[in-house]
């Protein structure tokens, strides 16, 4: 009798775990993927879409090739209920029984948590949002651009800093007069990387004339101004938001979340407190052993690394072949500063202290980012 491994969500982590498990199990298991989307965008390429450097078809991966595998079953519907005691998943028209479950549902964007945010802001955190932002940037004639981190945690800690730098260069090359201001509730950039790397990132931003406002919490967005909890406000002509993130409703209703609001997992094997249930990527919360930040940042590179460990361990547990692995907390991040240069951060985020390295902007790291996009799409 074959085992049924169910993967909820097919983003970066879900795609990798599904692909690896289906290869490693062969005829001894079936992989059922629950994912309503037919194509998956590469999140790190969304800024390129927003600035007009890519078209949507250049940054999306079609799931058809994965669906053609004999031991893969695609359910193109949303998850409506997770029952960890009955070991079932409900969608609109299916009840799916699992032997092993991998939750890779990511984080939902919660525009409704801040009054006016959905009405007046732009974002690059979705394909649709990046396309609308592309039109706004193209038609922008100058003035004040405000980039804001609405809440923590959020996906890709470098994203608001990268966006601000690329916005400055784009407007400068187009000879448009702009004043760019960046606010965040964080004490400094990329907190999980520590204060030394944070200072280097902050210098990259302020050296371009971008005004940086840490420890600033947004409470309301109006047509031409953003208001903060201390009573201050900023006027804007274009507001680009990193919106609040929250765990998917079905995960909360299933009782999978912990005190952090996200799904707690064992850092080494990504197991939840429920038997045969794993969670990877943005939906999880992983405590860090150092004081830089209480939890591991949300980033696609972590989801992919975790996916490799979970896929291996599921295959080993079902086939008895190979050895169990542990996740090492390794990750990396590009911080693009111009159309042709990028900085690069990598290291072990779960070591104490974290072993991290920061590489200043160069064309080398930009080309590395291009290569990673190409490799993922292929």
N, C-alpha and C positions, 0 to 999 in steps of 0.2 A: 504493500500500500504506500503510495507516494504521499509526501508531506506537502502542505500548502503554506507557503510563506507569503504573507500579505504585506504589501508596502503601501502606505497611505501617503500620497503626494509624490510627485516626480520632478522636483526641482533638482538642484545640483547633487544633493545627498541621495535623494530617492532614486534618481536616474542611475547613479553609480552603484548603489547597493543592489538594485534590481538587475543591472547588467552583470555584475560579478556573481551574484547568487545563482542566476539562471545558467551561467556558464559552468560554475563549479558543481552544481547539483546534477545537471543533465537530466536523464530520465528519472532520477530518484526524487525529484521534487518539482512542484509547480509554483511559479511566482505570479501572484495576482496583484496587479498594480491598479490602485484606485486614483484616477487623475482625470478631471474634467477637460483639461486643456489638451489640444492635439499637438501644439508646439510650445517649447519652453525657451524663453529668452535668457541670454547670459547676462546676469545682473551687472557685472563689471563693464559691460559694453553699453549700458543704457546712457551714460554721459556722452559717449560718442554719437549716439542717436540724437540726443538733445541738442548737440552742437552742430548737427548736420554732417557728421563725418561717417555715418553709417546709415543704411536703410534697414527697415525692420527684417527683411528676409535674410540679411547678412548676419544677424545676431541671434537667430532662433534655430533650435534643433527640433526636427520632426521626430516624433515618437514612433513613426511607422516601422522603422527598421527593428526596433526593440520588440514591437508587437508581432513581428513575423516569426520570432523564435517559437519553436514547437512547445516549449514548456512555459511560455509566458501568456498570461491572459490579461487583457486590458479591460477595465471597467471605466468608461468615460463619464463618470458621474461624481458628484460631490459626496463626501462622507456625511451621513446624517446622524449616526450614533456609533459609539464604540462601547462594547460590552466586554470588559476584561474578565468578568466572572463567568460569563457564558461563552467567552472566546468567539464572539461574532462581531461582524461589522455590517451595519445597515447603510445602504444607499437608497436612492429613490425607488429602484426596482429590484434590488438584490439584497439577500442576506448571505454574507460570506463567512464561512467558518475558517478559522486560522489555527495552524499549529505553532507558527512563529509570527509575531507581528512587529513591523518596523514603522514607527510613526515619524514621518518626515514632512509634516504639514506646514512648516515654516511659521511665520508671524503674519498676522493680519494688520493692515494699515487702518488706524483708528482716527480718521479725520473728525468724527463726531465728538471726540473728547474735548475739543477746543472750539468755542463759539466762533463762527465765521471762517474757520480754516478751510473747509471744503469749498466755500463760495469764492474766496479771494486769493487762495494760494495756488502756486504751481509746484510740481514735484517731479523728480526723475526716478522715483522708486517703483514705477510700473511702466510697461510698454506704452500704454495709453497716455500716462502722465508725461513721459519723455517726449512723445510726439507733440503734445500740446505745448510743452515748454520750448520745443524747437521753433514752433511758430511764434511764440512770445519773444524769444531771443531775436529771431529774424526781424520782427516788426518793431523792436524796441529802439527808440531814437535817442535815448540818453536819460540820465537822471539818477535816482537812488535805487540801487539793488540791495535788498536785504535777504541774506541766506540765514535760515534759522533752524536749529535743532529744537524740536518742540518738547520731547521727553526722552528719557533714557529708560531701558536700553533701546538701541536701534541697530539695524543691519549696516555693516561696514563702517567702522569707526572713522576711517579716513575720508569718507564720502563728502561731508560738508566742506572740508578743507580743500579737497580736490576740485569740487564744484566752484568754490569761490575763486581759486587760482585760474581755472580755465575760463571762467566768466570774465575775469579781469583781462586776460590776454586776448580773448575774443573781441571784447569791446574796444580795447586799445588798438588792435589791428584794424578794426573797422572805423577807427577815428571817431568813436562815440564817447562823449564825456559822461563818465559815470563815477558815482561814489558807492563803493561796496562795503557793506557792514555785515559781519558774521556774529551771531549770538548763539550761545549754548548754555544749558544748565550745568554742564561739566566744569570742574575746577580748572582744567587745562586740556589741550588736545590729546586724543587717544590715551586716556588714563591708564589702560591696561599695560601700556608700554613704559610707564614710569615717567618721572619728571625730566630726565635728561633728554630723552627722545621728544617729549612734549615741547621742550624749549626749541628744539630744532625745527619742528613743524610750525610752531608759532612764528619763528623768525621767517620761514618761507612765506607765510601769510602776510605779516606786517611789512616785510620788505617790499611788497607790491602795493603798499598804500591801502591795504584792506584793514578796516578797523575791526579789532577782535574784542568781543564782549563775553567773557566767561561768567559763570555763576548768574546767568540771566534766565529767568523762567517766564515763558509765555503764558498768558491767561486768556487773551482775546485777540481776534483779528478783525479789523474793520477795512473799509474800502481802500483807505490810503495810509493806514497806520497799524502797527502792532503794539499791544499793550502788555506790560509785565507786572509781576506780582508786587513789585516795590512802588508802583504808581507811575513809573516812567514809561515812555513810549518812543517809538521810532516811526518817522514818516517814510513811506516807500513809494516807488513807481512800479517796481516789480518785486514780488515776494516769492521766494523759492523755499519751500519747507521740507525738512526731514520730518514726516508726520509721526505721531505717536504709534507705537507698535503694541499689539496685545496678542495673547495666544488664541488660537481658533476656539470658537465656542464649544465644539464637540469634545475637545480635549479637556476643557474645564468641566463640562457636564459629566464626563466619564470619571472624574475624580483623580485624574492623572497629575494635576498641578500641585505644587507645594507652596510654602510660605512666600517664595519669590514671585509667585504668579505664573511660573513656567514649569516645565516638567523636569523634576530632579532626576539625575541619572548617575550611575557609577562612572567616574571619569575614565576608568581603564577599559571597561567593556560596554559602556552606554546602556546597561540594563536599567530598567525602571524597577520599582518595588513590586511589580506584578510579574508573575512567572511568564517567561517566553515573550515578554514585551520589551522592546528596545525603542529608544528615541534618539534621533540625531538632528544636528543642525540648529536652526534658529528657534525651534520650539522648546529647546532644552535650557536648563540652568545648571551650570557647572561651577561650583565654588573654586576659587583660586587660593593657593596656599600662601599667597603674599599679600601685601597691603595696598598694591597699586589700584586694584578694583576688586569688589567682592565677588564678581562673577566673570567668567570668560566672555569676551565680546562675541557678538553674533556676526559670523562671516562665512561665506561659502566655502572657503578653503578648509575650515574646520569640519563642515558638513561632509566634504569629500573624504577627508582623512578618517573621520569616524565611520563613514560608509564602508571603507575598505576593511576596517577591523570587524564591524558587525557582520558583513558578508562572509568573511573568512570564518568567523566563529560559528555562525549558523551552519555553514557547510561542514565544518569539522564535527559539530554536535550531531549532525544527521547522517554523515557518511562514515565517521570514525577515522577519516584520513586527514593527515596533516596535524598541525599544532595550533593551539589557541594563541591569540595575539592580544596585546594591550595597546591602547592608544597613547601616544606620547605627548599630545598637546602641541605638536609642531604646527606652525602656520606661517603664512607670509602675506604681504599686502603691497600692492603698488599704489603710490600716491602720485598721480600724474600732475605735473605743474605747468605743462604747456602742450601744444599739439604734438610735439616731437620729443619731449623729455619726461622722465618719471623718476621719482625717488622710490626706494624699496625698503621694506621692513620685513624681517623674518626672525624666527627664533622659537624657543620652547616657552610657551606661556604658562605652563603648569609647574615648571620647576621653581624652586625657592632658594635664592631669588630667580626671577625669570632670566633666561639667557637670550638676550635680544641684540640684534644689530641693525643699524640704520645706515643705508647707503644713499648719499646725496644724489640729487637729480642728474641724470645723464641719458643720452640716447640709448645706451645699452639696455637700461631697464624699461624704457618705452618699447623697444623691440622685443624684449622678453614678454611684456604684456600682450603684444600683438601675436606672438607665437603661442601663448597660452590660449588665446581666443581661437586661433586656427586649430590647435590640437583638440580643444573641446568640441568644436563644430564638426570635426572629422571623426 
